[in-house]
Amino acid sequence: MIRRAGEWSLLVETGSLEISHRLDALLRAARPTGVVEIVPGPTTVLVTAPGADLTRLRDRLLRLLETGSTIGAGSAAPAPAVTVPVVYDGADLDEVAVLSGLSPGEVVERHTGRELVVGWLGFAPGFAYLTGLDPALRVPRLDTPRTSVPAGSVAVAGPYSAVYPSASPGGWRLLGRSTTAVWDVTADPPALLTPGTRVRFLAVGEP
């Protein structure tokens, strides 16, 4: 289903994160005329095109969704991969270990042992929700959020992990820190971790 969202946007209900990622990749590879913003979500893609013919754009989006071979596996370029080095000395590492029934070392092993995938961006510019976290590390957010979390903090909350792109308030549990810049306004794109990007964390000593 495709619905109007405001004056110049269409909201495509994809039904799955995988299809959201594939539609996002296809639209970026051949951006329709007038489209200025594409925002994938867990089960939707928001397409904003000020001044464009939304009826024509809607028809094009429907054709993409209805063509299984277009949205299917292998239709888009392979997702990029990023390795993020982490010093695992976070303020909440020991508490995450207690909550998960693991030792701090085992928490690090579980966090570095899987390839995660950027689901979508939200909360703050460049803040990527990483999906695929080991179920043992799915711990609740802090009861009281911190008023400031340093940029580069690596954290977990619920089924997600993240790297804080800038200093901001936050209630995720901190496992460590990284010097990798995941948000740079001078870069193109400014977000290092874009939807669909594969991410691996690597335990390192002091950078």
N, C-alpha and C positions, 0 to 999 in steps of 0.2 A: 504494500500500500504506500502511496505517496500523498502527503498532505501539505497544504500551504502552511507556512510558518512566518507570520508577519507579511510585510508588503512585498519583499523581494527574495524570499527563501522558500525552499522545498525541503520537507523532511521525509527521507526515504526510510521506511521501516524494513530493515533487512532480515530481522529475525535471528541473526547470529553475528558474533564478533568476526568470525572468519569471512563471511560475506561482506561485512562492513569494511574490512581491511582490503579485500579484493576490489570492491567498488571504488574505494578511496584511491587505490593504486592506479586503476584504469582511468579514472577521471583526471588524476594528476599527470598521467602519461599523455593524455590527449584532452586537455582542458577545454570544455565547451566554451564558445564565445560568450563573454559577459560574466563568467563565473569568477568571483573574486575570493571566495572562501569555501573550503570543504572541511567539514568537521565530523570525523567518524566517532561513533560511540559504541557501546556494547552491542546494541541491536538496531542502531540507526545511523544514517549519514545525513548531516545537514548541508545543503548546497545553497549558497547565497549568490545571487546574480542580479545586482541592481540594474534596472533598465532593460533586462533581457526579456525575450518572449518566453514566459514561464510555461506556457502550453507546449511549445516546441521542446523546451528543456525537459519537461515531464515525460514527453513521448520518448525522448532519447534515453532517459533513465529507465523507463519501463522496458525498453528493448534490451538494455544491459541486464536487467534483473531476470527477464524471461528467457534469455539465451543461456542455458546451462553451461555450454562449452566456453562461453565468454567469462562467466563468473567462476567456473570450475578450476581445479588445481592445474597449475602450469600455464594459466593464461596471463599472469603478470610476472614481472621480473622477480628473481629471488629476493627475499627480504634481506636488508643489510644486517650485519652482525657487529656488535660492539662489546669489547671487554672492558669492564670497569674495575680497576684495582682498588682494593679497600683495606684500610687499617682497621681491624676489628677490635676497637677499644671503646665501643659505645656505652653510654651511661645506662642503657637498659639491657645490655647483653646478658648479664647474670640473671636478671628477672625473667627475660625470655626463656633462658635455660630452665628456670624453675617451673614456669608455666607450661613448657613443652615436655618436661620430664627428661631433658637431655643435659649433658654437660655443656659449658660454653664452647668447648672445642667441637662438640658434635653439632651445635647450632651453626657454627661457621662452616662445617663440612656440608651440612644440609643446604645452607644458603648458597654455597659455591658449587654445589653438585648438580644443579639443574640449569638448563637454558630457559630463561624467562622470555616473555614476549610483551612488547608494549601494546597494551590494549587501547588506550586513549589518553589524551592529555586533559587536565582539568585542575581545579583548585587554584593554581597559579601558573603564569607563563612558564612553559617548559617542564611542568610537573607531570611526569609520565607514570601512569598506573601499570605496573608490571604484573602480568598474569602468569600462572603456572607455578606459584610458590609451593614448596613442599608442604603438605598438609600439617605436618608436625609443628611448623612455624607459624601457623595461623592463630595468632594471639590477639586479644582485644586491644583497642586503643587505650591510651592512658585515661583514667577517670577525669583528670584535670590537665588539659593541654598546656604545653609550655608556651610562654609568651614569645619566645624567640628560639628557633632552631637554626643552627649555622648552615650556610650554604655548603653543599657537598655531603651532608649527613645522609647515611644509608639506613633505611628504616623498614619496618614491617608493620602491618596492621590488617587484621582479617586475612583475606586471601591474597593480599597484594604486597609488593615491595616497591620501594621508590628511592630516588636520589633527590634530595631537596635542591632545586635549581638556584635558590636564593634564600637569604635569611628571612624567615617568616614564622608566625605562630604555627604550632603543629602538635598533634596528639599521637603521632605514630611513635612506635618504640624504636629507639636508636641502637643499631648494631655496630656502627662504625662510621668511618668518614673516607671520602675520596677527593682527590685533587682534580678529577675529571670534570671539566666544565660542560654541564649538560644544557646550559642556556647562554647564548652569546648573541646579543642584538646586532653585532656586526657580521655575523655569519649568515649564510643562505643555504638551508633554512636556519633560523636562530636556534631551534631545538635540535639537539644531537639525537635524542631518543624520540623518533617519530613513530606513529602507529604502525605496527607490524615488525618493527626492528627487533631482532633477537639479541638478548643481553645475557652475558655471563659475568658473574662477579669473581674476582681473583684476590685471594688473601695475600697481602704483602706486609712487610714491616714498615717502619716509619719512612714516608716518602722523602 
